[in-house]
Amino acid sequence: MNIPRTFLAAPAVGFAALLMMGAPAMAAESGSAQADLQPIPLNDAPGSGSAMVEIDGSTLSFTLTAKGLLAEAPHAAHIHFGADARHECPTAEDDADGGGTINTTDGAPAYGPIVVSLTTTGDTSPDSGLAVDRFGVGDDINYSRGDVQVSAEVAAGILAGEAAVVVHGVDHDGSGAYDGDTKSDLDPALPTEATDPALCGVLNASQMDMPAGGVQTGEAAVGGTDLGLIVAGGAAALAGGALLVARRRTSTDS
């Protein structure tokens, strides 16, 4: 008597099903990154600072600190990222018009467009890039926010070390205020000092921590299930199938 092919294939199908049950879904981006904020060349900003970013899937949290900036003035701050950017902070060579300073247009090829506005409250999209009433104020900035939603592309770019944090607002003429005849390339109603980049730092991803308890040596966890148990279950299914085939053959021969 011929044994149906589907019967012989059943244990293998069962094994594949077990593997599929134990396989994890596509993992979301998660991890942390930090940036050391240093003065933009040519822009007369003596300050410094740091930024820390935590990413969990599409949710971002950040802490921003900066010192030495223009006192009693708002300082717009953003995460910049662009697939075609150089993924770095500007250098003196980025002074495209030779004017002796770096404005926002000059800096764009280095770090890309705004992807997250690091506002203290409210909207965090690029639309809030100049929301000066919702950024840190003064020469000593320190604030944090959570639950900022970002795209998968932005999350991946940050964790790949391709995004930069930029704090804006400089005092080119030392007057103690945003002023001067040169207008901002972002908003002609503002002086360029209000929007020129002051500090910049590339976000460098840190190593992710191991899960609590880790994984036993020689075993791999798949979706919370030991791969060894899955293989053992599959082997048992194959063995059971072989036993059924043997019994059916014995019954047929008799």
C-alpha positions as CSV (number, residue, x, y, z in Angstrom):
1,M,0.0,0.0,0.0
2,N,1.4,3.4,-0.9
3,I,1.7,6.0,1.8
4,P,0.2,9.4,0.8
5,R,2.9,12.0,0.3
6,T,0.9,14.5,2.4
7,F,1.1,12.1,5.3
8,L,4.8,11.8,5.0
9,A,5.2,15.6,4.8
10,A,3.1,16.3,7.8
11,P,5.9,16.1,10.5
12,A,8.0,18.5,8.5
13,V,5.1,20.9,8.1
14,G,4.5,20.7,11.8
15,F,8.2,21.4,12.5
16,A,8.0,24.5,10.2
17,A,4.9,25.6,12.0
18,L,6.7,25.4,15.3
19,L,9.5,27.5,14.0
20,M,7.1,30.1,12.7
21,M,5.3,30.2,16.1
22,G,8.6,30.9,17.8
23,A,9.9,33.5,15.3
24,P,9.8,37.1,16.5
25,A,8.2,39.9,14.7
26,M,10.4,42.5,12.9
27,A,12.2,44.3,15.7
28,A,11.6,48.0,16.1
29,E,14.5,50.4,16.4
30,S,15.5,51.0,19.9
31,G,18.6,52.3,21.7
32,S,20.3,55.4,22.9
33,A,22.7,58.0,21.4
34,Q,24.5,61.0,22.7
35,A,26.2,64.1,21.3
36,D,29.0,66.3,22.5
37,L,28.0,69.9,21.5
38,Q,30.9,72.1,20.4
39,P,31.0,75.6,18.8
40,I,30.4,75.9,15.0
41,P,33.6,77.3,13.4
42,L,33.5,81.0,12.5
43,N,30.3,81.7,14.5
44,D,31.6,83.3,17.7
45,A,29.8,81.0,20.1
46,P,31.9,80.2,23.2
47,G,29.4,77.7,24.6
48,S,29.3,73.9,24.9
49,G,26.8,71.3,25.8
50,S,25.5,67.8,25.4
51,A,22.4,65.9,24.2
52,M,21.1,62.5,25.0
53,V,18.5,60.7,23.0
54,E,16.6,57.5,23.8
55,I,14.6,55.7,21.1
56,D,11.9,53.0,21.7
57,G,10.3,52.1,18.3
58,S,8.7,55.4,17.1
59,T,9.0,57.2,20.4
60,L,12.0,59.5,21.2
61,S,13.0,61.1,24.5
62,F,15.7,63.6,24.9
63,T,17.8,65.7,27.3
64,L,19.5,68.9,26.2
65,T,22.0,70.9,28.1
66,A,24.1,73.9,27.0
67,K,26.1,76.6,28.6
68,G,27.9,79.8,27.5
69,L,25.3,80.9,25.0
70,L,23.8,84.4,24.6
71,A,22.1,85.3,27.9
72,E,18.4,86.1,28.0
73,A,17.9,85.0,24.4
74,P,15.9,82.0,23.1
75,H,18.0,79.3,21.4
76,A,16.2,77.1,18.9
77,A,17.5,73.5,18.9
78,H,16.9,70.6,16.6
79,I,17.8,67.2,15.5
80,H,19.0,67.4,11.8
81,F,19.2,64.4,9.5
82,G,19.2,64.0,5.7
83,A,20.0,60.9,3.7
84,D,22.1,63.0,1.3
85,A,23.9,65.0,4.1
86,R,27.5,64.3,5.1
87,H,26.3,63.3,8.6
88,E,28.7,65.7,10.4
89,C,29.0,69.2,11.8
90,P,29.9,72.1,9.5
91,T,33.5,73.2,9.1
92,A,34.9,76.6,8.1
93,E,35.0,75.3,4.5
94,D,31.1,75.3,4.5
95,D,31.1,79.2,4.4
96,A,29.7,79.1,0.9
97,D,29.7,82.9,0.2
98,G,32.9,83.6,2.0
99,G,31.2,86.0,4.4
100,G,33.1,84.7,7.4
101,T,30.2,83.0,9.2
102,I,28.1,79.8,8.9
103,N,24.4,80.4,8.4
104,T,21.7,77.7,8.3
105,T,22.0,77.3,4.5
106,D,25.8,76.8,4.8
107,G,25.3,74.1,7.5
108,A,22.6,72.1,5.7
109,P,25.0,70.0,3.5
110,A,26.8,68.8,6.6
111,Y,23.9,67.9,8.8
112,G,20.7,68.0,6.7
113,P,17.3,69.5,7.4
114,I,15.4,69.6,10.6
115,V,13.6,66.4,11.5
116,V,12.8,67.0,15.2
117,S,12.4,70.4,16.9
118,L,13.6,70.1,20.5
119,T,10.9,72.3,21.9
120,T,10.1,72.5,25.6
121,T,6.4,72.0,25.0
122,G,3.9,71.3,22.2
123,D,4.7,70.4,18.6
124,T,8.1,68.9,17.8
125,S,7.9,68.7,14.0
126,P,10.0,70.7,11.6
127,D,7.1,73.2,11.5
128,S,8.2,74.4,15.0
129,G,11.7,75.0,13.9
130,L,11.4,78.7,14.7
131,A,9.0,78.5,17.6
132,V,11.3,80.7,19.7
133,D,8.7,80.9,22.6
134,R,9.1,77.1,23.1
135,F,12.9,76.6,23.2
136,G,15.4,77.0,26.0
137,V,16.3,80.6,27.0
138,G,19.6,82.0,28.2
139,D,23.2,81.0,28.7
140,D,22.3,77.9,30.8
141,I,19.9,75.5,29.1
142,N,18.8,72.2,30.7
143,Y,15.5,70.5,29.8
144,S,14.1,67.1,28.9
145,R,11.1,65.7,27.0
146,G,9.6,62.3,26.3
147,D,6.9,60.8,24.0
148,V,8.2,62.6,20.9
149,Q,7.1,60.6,17.8
150,V,9.5,60.1,15.0
151,S,9.5,58.1,11.7
152,A,11.3,54.8,11.3
153,E,13.7,56.5,8.9
154,V,14.6,59.2,11.5
155,A,15.0,56.6,14.3
156,A,17.3,54.5,12.1
157,G,19.3,57.5,11.1
158,I,19.9,58.5,14.7
159,L,21.0,55.1,15.8
160,A,23.3,54.8,12.7
161,G,25.2,57.9,13.8
162,E,23.8,60.0,10.9
163,A,22.0,62.7,12.8
164,A,23.2,65.8,14.6
165,V,21.9,68.1,17.3
166,V,22.2,71.8,16.5
167,V,21.6,74.7,18.9
168,H,21.1,78.1,17.2
169,G,21.6,81.7,18.1
170,V,24.9,83.6,18.2
171,D,26.2,87.1,18.9
172,H,28.5,87.9,16.0
173,D,29.0,91.6,17.0
174,G,29.2,91.1,20.8
175,S,26.2,93.5,21.4
176,G,24.5,91.2,23.8
177,A,21.4,90.8,21.6
178,Y,20.2,89.3,18.3
179,D,20.7,92.3,16.0
180,G,22.6,93.5,12.9
181,D,21.7,94.3,9.4
182,T,22.1,90.8,7.9
183,K,18.7,89.0,7.9
184,S,18.1,85.3,8.6
185,D,18.1,83.0,5.5
186,L,15.1,81.2,7.3
187,D,13.0,84.2,8.1
188,P,13.9,87.7,6.8
189,A,12.0,89.2,9.8
190,L,14.8,88.0,12.1
191,P,18.4,88.9,12.2
192,T,20.8,86.1,11.1
193,E,22.2,86.0,14.6
194,A,18.9,84.5,15.8
195,T,19.1,81.5,13.5
196,D,22.8,80.9,12.7
197,P,24.0,77.6,14.3
198,A,26.0,78.0,17.5
199,L,26.7,74.5,18.7
200,C,26.6,71.1,16.9
201,G,27.3,67.5,17.8
202,V,26.7,64.2,15.9
203,L,24.6,61.7,17.8
204,N,26.7,58.6,18.4
205,A,24.7,55.5,19.3
206,S,25.7,53.7,22.4
207,Q,25.8,49.9,22.8
208,M,22.5,48.3,23.8
209,D,22.3,46.5,27.1
210,M,21.8,42.8,27.2
211,P,18.3,41.6,28.3
212,A,18.0,41.0,32.0
213,G,19.3,37.5,32.8
214,G,20.9,37.2,29.4
215,V,20.8,34.0,27.4
216,Q,22.3,30.7,28.5
217,T,25.6,29.7,26.7
218,G,24.8,27.6,23.7
219,E,21.1,28.5,23.5
220,A,19.4,31.2,21.5
221,A,16.1,32.8,22.5
222,V,13.7,33.3,19.6
223,G,10.7,35.5,20.5
224,G,11.1,34.5,24.1
225,T,11.2,30.8,23.3
226,D,14.4,28.7,23.5
227,L,15.4,27.6,20.0
228,G,16.6,24.3,21.6
229,L,13.0,23.5,22.8
230,I,11.7,24.3,19.3
231,V,14.2,21.9,17.7
232,A,13.5,19.3,20.3
233,G,9.7,19.6,19.6
234,G,10.4,19.3,15.9
235,A,12.5,16.3,16.3
236,A,9.8,14.7,18.4
237,A,7.3,15.4,15.7
238,L,9.5,13.9,13.1
239,A,10.1,10.8,15.3
240,G,6.4,10.5,15.9
241,G,5.7,10.7,12.2
242,A,8.3,8.0,11.4
243,L,6.7,5.7,14.1
244,L,3.3,6.1,12.5
245,V,4.7,5.3,9.1
246,A,6.4,2.2,10.4
247,R,3.2,1.0,12.1
248,R,1.2,1.5,9.0
249,R,3.7,-0.4,6.9
250,T,3.6,-3.3,9.5
251,S,-0.1,-3.4,9.3
252,T,-0.1,-3.4,5.5
253,D,2.5,-6.2,5.4
254,S,0.5,-8.4,7.8
